[in-house]
């Protein structure tokens, strides 16, 4: 994964887009905090290329924290829905 500042991203967008087209992911920081990612679009890649790109992907701490937060929210919503249906 490539990490760039928002300013760097603006100044080198064309080059970053080319790297994403080759399967790389770009994390964009603003004031030192992750704000966005450029990721390959599956419409531009064959399924074999997508498997190759993501085969070795491992979540970093930010990814894991986000995944944990999403999972906790889904669990809460499921519990709230079950409680609402029980009444």
Order of alpha helices (4+ residues) and beta strands (2+ residues): beta-alpha-alpha-beta-beta-alpha-alpha
